[in-house]
Amino acid sequence: MTPFVRCEKLSKWYGGVLALKDVTVEFGRGAEIVGLVGDNGAGKSTLIKILSGAHPADQGRILVDGREVRIRSPRDSMNAGIETIYQYTAMVPAMSIARNIFIGREITRGPRIAGCGFLDRTAMGRIAVEALAKVELHLRSPETPVQELSGGERQGVAIARAIHFRSKMLVLDEPTNHLSVKETNKVLEFVVQLREQGISSIFISHNLHHVYPISDRIVVMARGEKIADVERAQTSVDALTRMIV
């Protein structure tokens, strides 16, 4: 099976520091959840920044659906079907849920003047409710400001946005950090729902007890290199801890 994303011999320097060294790894062998783990400085954040278009790789190449692509910006990454959701998601707190779902992709109506039209708030609100329902997130109103949502609900809105715009892979960077136990469990449910809808995800976390139960496969990094790539059934939290430490 051709993986959705294949990274081949990726390397990245920051000044004289080699942050990523000849990393070859695959993501999206069918709809799967891949846990990406490692201690601070392991290289996982650098790898994700390359996939998300935040930083370019210095060496190596990236293939999407078997074709080499150049990811030089977040837009390149999104165009390739990769959506990255950071711990502090890129949302405008004062804007509504609907506006945040459609930010940069607004639905307009009426005549367009100089390339601009009137926002179709009714359509965006209706579609926002449908998108949220797909991740079983039922909020008061699509016009609710994002700043009134909990951390877990914000993650749910970001995931709903990615599903609506048909992203093929989600990268979730520490999505459960600083969340309550209840909200953490809800975010983990969101990620499992992605797999059920045919969307692969990369789940980055320091907490192995969050990563392990939902992952199909776990990639371990240390000192800028990939040191393990194992099916969940072939490892354990204790074994992963020993690798990381």
Number of C-alpha atoms within 10 A of each C-alpha: 6 13 16 22 24 21 20 16 16 21 23 23 14 9 7 6 8 13 20 28 18 16 20 16 16 17 22 24 16 14 20 22 27 28 27 27 28 28 17 13 14 20 25 26 19 21 22 19 17 23 28 25 20 16 17 19 23 13 15 15 17 23 17 19 14 12 10 13 14 16 22 16 17 19 15 16 20 21 12 22 18 26 27 26 20 15 17 13 16 12 18 14 14 13 16 19 31 28 25 23 27 17 14 8 10 17 16 15 12 10 10 10 8 6 6 11 14 13 14 13 17 12 14 21 20 13 17 24 19 16 22 24 13 17 22 15 17 13 15 8 14 23 16 16 17 22 15 13 15 13 22 23 18 22 24 21 25 22 26 25 22 24 21 16 15 13 19 21 28 25 22 24 22 16 23 26 15 12 14 13 9 9 17 18 14 20 22 18 15 21 24 19 15 24 16 12 12 14 22 26 26 25 26 27 21 16 14 18 10 17 25 21 13 18 21 16 22 25 23 22 24 20 17 22 19 22 14 14 16 15 14 19 11 9 13 14 15 9 10 19 14 9 15 15 8
